[in-house]
Amino acid sequence: MILIAGPGFKTYQKEEVRHLTNVLKKQGNEVINIGNGEDGVSTKEMYKTLSNVRKDLFHTQSPSTTVIVHAHGTLDERNIDLRVHLQKEGKSVLSKEIFINLSYYLSFPLGVVMATCHAGASLNNSRHLPQGSKITALAPYSKPLNAHDVFRFSDSLFDEHEKTGSTYSTSQIIDIYLTKSLQNRTAPIIQKIGGQRQNLEEILKNRLGTRFSNDESSQIHNRLDDLIPPQKIDILLSIISRTKDISKILDIDYGGALAICLAADDLAIAKQKDANKTLLSEAFLLDKQHASRVSSNPNMRL
């Protein structure tokens, strides 16, 4: 796991970054720190560290690495790209440059979490990450990220690890953020490289007034029962199914509602992938049978 932390100035300090690092290490992760939340980190330092990480992982057959970018973020002059502030002097690095270098030094699928204001602006550059990567922007293009949600995130990871003793994947980290940390109506956006974009607020809005199937309900409980009491999940399922007004979902329930709809959407995506694989297999079989008939019947040959 790689934690890239720019200076927090008055928002956060070394202590918060150190706490997050210790929590991640406690889960059994090897954490590589680039920046400490107070001193600036140069791009040269970042690239040197990434180069060393690549050497360490050279012999790993199936590396799985989460990259968390925890820094202040602003939009660039054209309001297109995200500027990630990694240095004290106010100098910044475009998300495009960060992603290109992550792809260059770590040429395997990454789970990238952008914990910055306006993080959604980085999604347009997600194509520069290695194939199979997934990027989660904790704040959309137009919104800042609430610092208190991020602070609760560290504590929530610690609390969940104390209960389960588990080491969490990037997807599980996002579920914990949604269900335990998010108390402001700032919905993350997830982009799978080579796949579709999941705008969690839009997914929630589209589910309002629609009942969940038994398969969806089962998937949601299997995924979230350890994070949300099962009875609470059933209450939220009922609220989402019966209302078409998103304001009816309380701020304290907003993150849980997003997690529920994300679990259902992931199930729909998985089912669609399976259906596409089945169609491809059937088409391949038909082509093979047709080729066999042609080869055995001289009259069918061109």
N, C-alpha and C positions, 0 to 999 in steps of 0.2 A: 504494500500500500504506500502511495506517495501523497504527502501532504504539502502543497505549495501554499505558503502563507505570506501575504504581503503585510506591511505595517498597518496596524489598526488605528493609529493615531488616538483619538479620544473614544473610539467605539469599542475596541478590544485591545488587549495588551498581550505580553508574553504569557501571562498566567493562563489565559483562556486557550491559547494554542498549545501550551504544555499540557493542560488538562485533557484536551481532545486527543493529543498524541498518546498520553498515558492510558486513556480509555481504549483506544484502538489497539495498543500493545497488550493490554490486559486480556483482550479477546484472542490473543495468540498471533496477531498480525506482526510482521516485520514492517516497521514504519520508517520510511525515508523522508526526512524533513528537508524541505527547500524553503528557507526563511523561517523566522521564529515569531512573527507577529509584531515585532517592534523594529528591528533593524531591516533596512532595505535589502533586497536580494537582486543582484545583477543578472541579466540574461546569460552572461558568460558563466556565472556560478550555476545557474539552473541547468544549462546544457552540459556542463561538466558532470554534474550529479547524474543526469539522465544517461550520459555515456557510461558511467560507472555501473548504473543499474542494469544497463543492457549487457555489460560484461558478466555481471553476477547471474543473470538469467539465461545466459547463452546455452547452457546445457539443460535447461528446463524444457520438457516436452510440451506441456500444456500450461503455460503461464496464465495466471488470472490476476490481474492487477486493477485495483481501484485507485483513481487519482482524484483527490479532493482539492479544488482551487478555492481557497478561503482568503478573500481580499476585497478591497473596495473596487467597485466597477462603475464606469460611466460610459455613455455613448460617445462614439467618435464624432468628428466635426460634421460628417455627412449623415449622422444618425443611422448608420448602417451596421457598424461593427462595435463590439464591446472592447473597451479599453480596461485592462486589468492593471491596477496600480500595485506594483511590486517594489517600488523604490521610494525612499523618504523624500527625495527631491521633487516628487510629484510626477516623475517620469512613469510612463505606462507601456505595456506591451499589448498589442492587439491579440484577441483570442485566436485569430487566424494563424499568427506566428507561433503561438503556444501549441496549437493542434498540429501544425506542420512538423514541429520539432518532436512532439510526443510520438507522432507516426514514424519519424525518421529514426529515433533512438529506440522506440519500443514498438516494433512492427508486429504486434499481435493484438487481439481484441482487448479493449480497455473499457472499464466502467468509469466514466468521468462525471463528477458531481461539481457543478459550478455554483458555489456558495458566494455569489456576489450580487450587488444590485444590478438590475437590467440584464441579468444573465441570459435571458431569452435571445438577446442580440447575437449571442455566440452560436446559436443553432444553425444559422446560415452558413457557417464555416465547418459544420460537423463532417462534411464530406472529406475534409483533410485528415480525419482520424482513420486508423486502420479499419479495414472491413470487419464487420462483426461487432464493432464497438457500440456502446450506448452512452449517450450524454443526457444528463438530467440538469436542467436549469431550474434552480429553486425559486427564481423570480422571473416573471415574463419580461419581455422587451420593455414595456412601458412603466414597470413598477420597481421601487426599491425593495430590498430584502430587509425584513425586520430582524434586527440584531438579537432581540430576545428569543426569537424562534431558534436561531443558531445556537445560542447559549443553552437553551433547553435541550437541544439536540445532543450535546455532549453528555449531559446528565441522563438523558433517556437511554442512550447507548450503554452507559454504565449500569443503570438500573436493570435493563433487560438482560445484560450479560450476567449480572449477579443472580438473576432468577433462573436462567437457562444454561449458562456456561457455554453458549454457542459463539462461533465465529460467523459473522454475517456477510452475505454477498452484497453487491451493490443494490440489487432489487430489494433485499430485506432491510438494508439501511434506509432506503427511501420509504418503505412501509413504516418503519419506526419513526422517521421524521414526520410523516403525515399524521400518524395516530397519536403520537406522544409529544410532539414538539410544536407543530403548527397551530397557532392560536390566533393568527391573523389571516384574513381572506386573500392570501397571496398564493395562488396555485402554481405548482411546478409544471414544467413541460418536458416531456421525454422524447428523445429522438434516437431511434435505432438506425445505425448507418446501413443504408440499403433497404430500409423499411419505412413504415409510416411514422408520422409524428403524433404523439399523444398529448394533446392539450387537456390537462385534467379538468379544468373548469368547464370546457366545452363538452367533455365526455359526461360530466355530471349534469349539465343542463340538458343534454340530449336524453338522459335516462329519466329525468323527472316525469312522473305520471305514467311510468311503464313498469309493469310487474317483472320481477326477476324469476327466471326459470329455476326448476329444482337443481339442474346442473350448475347454474350460476350461484345459487345459494350455497350449495355444497362446496364449491370452489372457494367462495368468500370465507366460509367458516374454517375450512382447512388452512387457509392462508393467514387469517387474521385472529383466530380465537385466542392465541397467546398474547395478542396485543390489545384487543378489545373484548370485554366480557361478552359471551355469546348472546345473552339476553339483550345487551345494548346493540349488538349487530342486528338482531331481529327488529328492534325498534327503529333503527336507522333505515333498514330495508323497507319497512312500512312507510316511514316518512317520505323517502325518496319516491316510492311507488305511488303515493297518494297525492303529492303536491306537484304543481307545475311552476311554483314560485320559489326560486332559489333563496329568497330572503327568509323563507320559513325555516331554513336550516340555520341553527344558531352558530355563532362563531366558534363555540367550544366543540361543536360537532362537525364543523366544516372539513377538517382534515380527515376525520374518520369516514365521512361521506365520500371524499375524494378517493381514499384507499379502497373502499368498497367498489366504487365504479371502475377503478383501475384494475382490480382483480377480475371483474366481469369482462372488461375489455380485453385483458390479456388472454382470457379463456376463448373469446370470440376470435382473436387473432390466431391462436393455436389451432382452433378448429378449422379456420380457413386455410391455414398452411397444410393441415392434414388432407383437406378436401382437394387442394391443388396437387398434392403429391399423388393422391389416388387417381385423379384425372390424367396426370402425366404417365403414371404406370399403365393405366388402361390404354392410353393412346399408343404408348410404346409397344404394348402387347398386340394391339390391332395391326400396327405397322409390321410387326414381326410375322404375324399370321398371314398378312397380305403378301409379304415378300416370299414366304414359304410357298403359298399357292401359285404365285407367278413362276417361281423357279421350277415347280413340279408340273406346270401346265404349259407346254410350248405355245399353245394358241393365245395365251395371255401376255406373251412377251412382245415388246416393241420391235 
